[in-house]
Amino acid sequence: MEPVPVATRCSMMVFSPSRLFAILLLALILGLVAGLWDLAAAELRETFLILAASGLLLGALLPAAAGLSGLAVAAGVLFSHLAVPVPVGVPPEQVLPAAAIAAAVAFVPAGLACAVGALAARALARPGWWNA
C-alpha cells in the first residue's frame, strides 16, 4: 500500500523568491504610475482604470501573492503622493493623512482586481474547466 501524502500543494502556490520580488516591484511601479496620474488628473475614472488593470494583471501573473500585490500597488500610490512637493498653502502636517487616504482608496480597486485576476488564473489553470 502506498503512503498517502499528508498535504498537497497547488502548483499555483509554488513560486520563486525572485519572481515574487519582480511581481512586487512591478506592482510598486504601477502604483507609482497610478498615483502620479491621480495627482495630475482632474477625474478619478482613469486612475481607477489604471488600478484595476494593474490589479488584474498582477493577480493573474502570481495568484498566490494577489493580496501582497494589491498592497504593493497601494504603497506605490502612497509613495507617489509623498514624493511630490507640498503645494503652496497646504500645511505640511496635512500631507501624510491625505496620502494615506489616497492609498487606502487605491487599495480597494487594486485589491479587488487582484482577487479577480487570481481567481480567473486559478480557474483557467484547472484542467477541464471548459467542460463543467
C-alpha positions, 0 to 999 in steps of 0.5 A: 500500500502506498503512503498517502501524502499528508498535504498537497500543494497547488502548483499555483502556490509554488513560486520563486523568491525572485519572481515574487520580488519582480511581481512586487516591484512591478506592482510598486511601479504601477502604483507609482504610475497610478498615483502620479496620474491621480495627482495630475488628473482632474477625474478619478475614472482613469486612475481607477482604470489604471488600478484595476488593470494593474490589479488584474494583471498582477493577480493573474501573473502570481495568484498566490501573492494577489493580496501582497500585490494589491498592497504593493500597488497601494504603497506605490500610490502612497509613495507617489503622493509623498514624493511630490512637493507640498503645494503652496498653502497646504500645511505640511502636517496635512500631507501624510493623512491625505496620502494615506487616504489616497492609498487606502482608496487605491487599495480597494480597486487594486485589491479587488482586481487582484482577487479577480485576476487570481481567481480567473488564473486559478480557474483557467489553470484547472484542467477541464474547466471548459467542460463543467 
